[in-house]
Amino acid sequence: MGGIAVAFRHPKVELFYLLIAFYFLLYSARAFFEWKFERKSRQYILSLFTMILLVGLLWIINGPLAFILK
């Protein structure tokens, strides 16, 4: 994934926002296909929850907790 992120790196776009977009799209597509083809297993709910948790955690780490990483 590092090579892909470097290839699409633009001076005005931070890598963090690309990472959030990647995880959002990945888990959204996963949840959609789980909902479409395995509706009875309800696995798509876990995928949606994971997406919300992961994107929220990344957003918090970059926002209020950014001073820890500097």
C-alpha positions in Angstrom: 0.0 0.0 0.0 2.9 2.3 0.6 3.8 2.3 -3.1 0.3 3.2 -4.1 0.1 6.0 -1.6 3.4 7.5 -2.8 2.3 7.2 -6.5 -0.9 9.2 -5.8 0.7 11.7 -3.5 0.0 15.3 -4.5 1.5 18.3 -2.7 -1.9 19.7 -1.8 -3.4 16.4 -0.6 -2.2 14.9 2.7 -1.6 11.2 2.9 -3.9 11.0 5.9 -7.0 11.9 3.8 -6.1 9.4 1.2 -5.9 6.7 3.9 -9.3 7.7 5.3 -10.8 7.6 1.8 -9.3 4.2 1.1 -10.6 2.6 4.2 -14.0 4.2 3.7 -14.3 2.9 0.2 -12.9 -0.5 1.2 -15.3 -1.2 4.0 -18.2 0.4 2.2 -17.8 -1.9 -0.8 -17.3 -4.9 1.6 -20.5 -4.1 3.5 -22.5 -3.6 0.3 -21.5 -7.0 -1.1 -22.0 -8.7 2.2 -25.5 -7.1 2.4 -26.2 -8.0 -1.3 -25.1 -11.7 -1.2 -25.2 -12.8 2.4 -28.0 -10.8 3.9 -29.1 -13.5 6.4 -25.6 -13.7 8.1 -25.8 -9.9 8.9 -22.0 -9.7 8.6 -22.5 -6.4 6.9 -23.4 -4.8 10.2 -20.0 -5.7 11.6 -18.3 -4.3 8.5 -20.2 -1.0 8.8 -19.3 -0.8 12.5 -15.6 -1.5 11.8 -15.6 1.2 9.1 -17.1 3.8 11.4 -14.7 2.8 14.2 -11.6 2.8 12.1 -12.3 6.1 10.3 -13.3 7.7 13.6 -10.2 6.5 15.3 -8.0 7.8 12.4 -9.8 11.1 12.5 -9.3 11.5 16.3 -5.6 10.6 16.1 -5.1 13.2 13.4 -7.2 15.9 15.1 -7.1 16.2 18.9 -4.3 13.8 19.4 -2.0 15.0 16.7 0.4 16.5 19.2 1.3 13.0 20.4 2.6 12.0 17.0 4.8 15.1 16.5 
